[in-house]
Amino acid sequence: MKRTLSTEPLWQSQFPRPADLPVARVLPERVDVAVVGSGYTGLNAARVLAKSGASVSVIERETIGWGASSRNGGMATPGIKRPIDAIFAKYGETKGRAFWQASLDAIDLVEDIVRIEKSDCDLRRDGHLYLAYKPAHFTAMQEKVAWYRDKLGHEVRAVAPAELPTEIGSRVFHGGLADDFSGSLQPAKYVYGLAKAAARCGVGLHESTDVHRIERRSNAFELETSAGPLAAKEVLIATNGYTDRLVSALKPRVVPVGSYIIVTEPLSGELQKELSPTGRVFNDSKNFLNYFRLTPDGRMLWGGRNDLSTDLDLERSADILRAQLIHTFPQLEGVPLTHSWTGKLGITFDLMPHIGCMDGVHYAFGYGGHGLSIATYLGTEVGKLLTGEISTSLFSEIPHPTMFFYRNEPWFLPLAARYYRLLDRIG
């Protein structure tokens, strides 16, 4: 008999929403800042704002941290979605280095927050290994070692094919690039820890509350919600891949893309050591990339984009991902899967994260799969912008492009999926 897969994220299964999470029962009449969305962006912004003395309400349609902040793979790696050499080409070396440094600072910021707030979220800094899907990819990686050192002052190490068994128990890759800076954690524990930290600062957390409309008044905003009206001096939209048409100008600025994950049952210590000898997290060099790691309780987590859609059947997704998993790790043939789930990424047309303001409403989104660290960083940045602690941010200084063909539904994603699959076959 086929085993039934849980479609709840493993992280939430293992660490459900804490019963003592201090959720506010009544929406106030007015606040300084209303934050829509209770993931890493919204909670970090709220935490910064409240520490400055502002009154803040975080409004969440579902439960705190329900979206990608409790559904991601729990990996924090340097860089952002747009390749760093493309960032250099577009924005120049000075800004290129600044964007790179921001991505490093973002990982350190996660660690600092975990330490300051005493959050037990299984944080580790064991590094990651970027794996070459094809021999030509490893050649490019080898060339990048000196470039990273000379242009960025960042040390990475090329791992030749013959050395791979010291890093990974798989024979399908053609080398890799090791980076010791990266980290991993348990996402649900982290987001609930952020929520408790925000609440300790006085932030009001409002679950199961839908915002129906935002209207601008002469010197404030009026939010019409399912829990009643709320007046706010400022509004921050922090919904990333779950952004809808609440503020119609924002929808065309971010595209929702589905990311899918499966996990095995816990593995023996011996098998864990064989698959991941150094405890690193992994991702490969395909356009339709896979990312994978051992979980804190010793399961193999395997994630990928599948077909870019946000609504692929989770049994079908599990079949696709399982085939990829077994191809990479034949040792896991016959090991049962326990969970299959999905979450929405937010991707922009320039593959850059953005902070901005439309119709007087502030926003921060577009993390492209780097949300664990970058959403933490941008949430903190936008909080500091709203308090006046900083006057600008790298991520607010760059143009935020849209495309004339996208206003509501991302009809073009199946075409993009076919294109990227073709590149993986021939590139």
Secondary structure, 3 states (H helix, E strand, C coil): CCCCCECCCHHHHHCCCCCCCCCCCCCCCEEEEEEECCCHHHHHHHHHHHHCCCCEEEECCCCCCCCHHHCCCCEECCCCCCCHHHHHHHHHHHHHHHHHHHHHHHHHHHHHHHHHCCCCCCCECCCEEEECCCHHHHHHHHHHHHHHHHHHCCCCEEECHHHHHHCCCCCCCCCEEEECCCEECCHHHHHHHHHHHHHHCCCEEECCCCEEEEEECCCCEEEEECCEEEEEEEEEECCHHHCCCCCCCCHHHCEEEEEEEEEECCCCHHHHHHHCCCCCEEEECCCCCEEEEECCCCCEEEEECCCCCCCCCHHHHHHHHHHHHHHHCHHHCCCCEEEEEEEEEEECCCCCCEEEEECCEEEEECCCCCHHHHHHHHHHHHHHHHHCCCCCCHHHHCCCCCCCCCCCCCCCHHHHHHHHHHHHHHC
